[in-house]
């Protein structure tokens, strides 16, 4: 009778062992991370922030290769255009897991020469008399960009580009006032 009981319990013990194996795999125990991870980031982060972080990351995960897609437009994660996307706005695709990881601050910047020639705006209304270095006219940009451009007026948008680095360079060259990422622009002595 005892012998039969042991034989009867054998399948349940095997099921428990398999369940524990699945749990260990799911929690990362006994699992080496390897392969390629595709990350899509805006220029400011992909060029000015991420590279400094990758050496420590690769020390911790030596078998992972990182492919960086620097793209200011949203990529389609459901179509596997990237595994991870770091963006300025919440994605509209409902099947994605999105987390706010940090706030990225933007401010208005101009070159010293531009401000000497045109004066420094003191109020929001003053922006209508200044030139703007703006984003290209991509309809997927957040509404905040459109609101900002209306403050300058359409005829005062002197330079447009889809490149954040292009905006920094155009603003530093004195073409107008740009809405630039603070961690990049604060470090640029030309602005």
Order of alpha helices (4+ residues) and beta strands (2+ residues): alpha-beta-alpha-alpha-beta-beta-beta-alpha-beta-alpha-beta-alpha-beta-alpha
